[in-house]
């Protein structure tokens, strides 16, 4: 509640470059780099500004099968774990905006990987969740001054909607 949709789309894109490139998916949602090999059949993403959180990016992608969704989560889990304790530099391809984020923790459980990261300049915490539900991949990143498990809560609500059809 109290949130406003700031941008939305229905296809993967890559508007930032990340260094190291292998960590792109930890700090960016719905990237062509990560989703190109999945043969996804549909995608919907949106950026939401919320008073109590700051910014939330949420995405749902439909993959051809449950196996493809699980395989994607496994691949990303390995990549994200390789980025733990790294500083990721990102640059907006369309402008001059650059940021640095430090991945402070990565944890996995069946069908899910969760990363915590912080903006180096502001210390603002973020949580990024990637979760497979049936043949869908849910991708949620929440950033704000008091973010702890908000991305997990949003992903859980999205999962409930996927299960209920």
C-alpha positions in Angstrom: 0.0 0.0 0.0 1.1 3.6 -0.6 3.2 2.4 -3.5 3.5 3.9 -7.0 4.6 2.1 -10.2 7.5 4.0 -11.6 8.3 1.9 -14.7 7.2 -1.5 -16.1 7.9 -3.8 -19.0 7.5 -7.3 -20.4 10.9 -8.3 -21.8 14.4 -8.7 -20.5 16.9 -5.9 -20.9 20.3 -4.8 -19.8 20.6 -1.1 -19.1 23.6 -1.5 -16.8 27.1 -3.0 -17.1 28.3 -4.8 -14.0 31.9 -5.4 -13.0 32.6 -8.2 -12.4 30.2 -9.2 -15.2 29.5 -12.6 -13.5 27.8 -10.7 -10.7 25.3 -8.8 -12.9 22.3 -10.9 -11.8 22.8 -10.2 -8.1 22.2 -6.4 -8.6 20.0 -6.4 -11.7 16.6 -8.0 -12.3 15.3 -9.4 -15.6 18.6 -9.1 -17.5 19.1 -10.5 -21.0 22.5 -11.8 -19.7 20.8 -14.1 -17.2 17.6 -15.0 -19.0 18.8 -15.4 -22.6 19.4 -19.1 -22.3 16.1 -19.9 -20.5 13.7 -19.8 -23.5 11.3 -17.9 -21.4 7.8 -17.7 -22.7 6.6 -14.6 -20.8 8.0 -11.9 -18.5 6.5 -9.0 -16.6 8.5 -6.6 -14.4 7.9 -3.3 -12.6 9.7 -0.8 -10.5 7.6 0.4 -7.5 8.4 3.3 -5.2 7.1 2.6 -1.7 7.1 4.9 1.3 8.2 2.3 3.9 10.8 0.5 1.7 12.2 3.0 -0.8 12.3 1.1 -4.1 11.2 -2.4 -5.1 11.8 -4.1 -8.4 9.7 -7.2 -9.0 9.6 -9.6 -12.0 7.9 -12.8 -12.9 9.2 -14.9 -15.8 7.4 -18.0 -17.2 9.9 -20.6 -18.3 9.0 -23.6 -20.5 9.1 -26.2 -17.7 9.6 -26.7 -14.0 13.0 -28.3 -14.7 14.1 -25.1 -16.6 13.0 -22.9 -13.7 14.9 -25.1 -11.1 18.0 -25.2 -13.4 18.0 -21.4 -13.6 17.8 -21.0 -9.8 20.7 -23.5 -9.5 22.8 -21.6 -12.0 22.1 -18.3 -10.4 22.8 -19.7 -6.9 26.3 -20.7 -8.0 26.9 -17.3 -9.6 25.5 -15.3 -6.6 27.6 -17.3 -4.1 30.7 -16.5 -6.1 29.9 -12.8 -5.6 29.6 -12.9 -1.8 31.9 -10.2 -0.2 32.5 -8.6 -3.6 32.0 -5.0 -4.5 30.0 -4.8 -7.7 30.5 -1.7 -9.8 27.5 -0.8 -12.1 27.3 1.8 -14.8 24.1 2.9 -16.6 24.7 2.3 -20.3 22.5 5.3 -21.2 24.1 7.8 -19.0 26.9 8.5 -16.5 25.3 7.0 -13.4 27.6 4.6 -11.6 27.1 2.8 -8.3 28.9 0.3 -6.1 27.2 -2.4 -4.1 28.8 -4.9 -1.7 27.2 -8.3 -1.5 27.1 -9.0 2.2 25.5 -12.4 2.3 24.1 -15.1 0.0 22.0 -18.0 1.2 20.1 -20.7 -0.6 17.3 -23.1 0.2 15.4 -25.3 -2.2 14.2 -23.4 -5.2 15.4 -20.1 -3.7 18.5 -17.9 -3.4 18.6 -14.7 -1.3 21.3 -12.1 -1.4 21.8 -9.1 0.9 23.7 -6.2 -0.6 24.5 -2.6 0.4 25.1 0.6 -1.5 28.8 1.4 -0.7 28.1 5.2 -0.8 25.0 5.4 1.4 25.1 2.1 3.2 21.5 1.6 2.2 20.6 -2.1 2.6 18.9 -4.2 -0.1 17.6 -7.7 -0.3 17.3 -9.7 -3.5 15.3 -12.9 -3.8 15.2 -15.3 -6.8 12.6 -18.1 -6.4 11.2 -20.9 -8.6 7.5 -21.6 -8.2 6.4 -24.4 -10.6 7.7 -23.1 -14.1 7.8 -19.5 -12.9 10.8 -17.5 -11.7 10.1 -14.7 -9.2 12.8 -12.1 -8.9 12.4 -9.3 -6.3 14.8 -6.7 -5.0 13.9 -4.3 -2.2 16.1 -1.4 -1.1 15.6 1.1 1.6 16.8 2.4 5.0 15.0 -0.3 7.0 15.1 -3.3 4.6 15.6 -6.7 6.1 13.3 -9.4 4.7 10.9 -7.3 2.6 12.0 -8.9 -0.7 11.2 -12.3 0.8 7.8 -11.2 1.9 7.0 -9.8 -1.5 8.2 -13.0 -3.2 6.1 -15.0 -0.9 3.0 -13.0 -1.9 3.8 -13.4 -5.6 4.3 -17.1 -5.0 0.8 -17.3 -3.5 -0.6 -15.6 -6.5 1.2 -18.0 -8.9 -0.2 -21.0 -6.9 -3.7 -19.7 -6.9 -3.6 -19.2 -10.7 
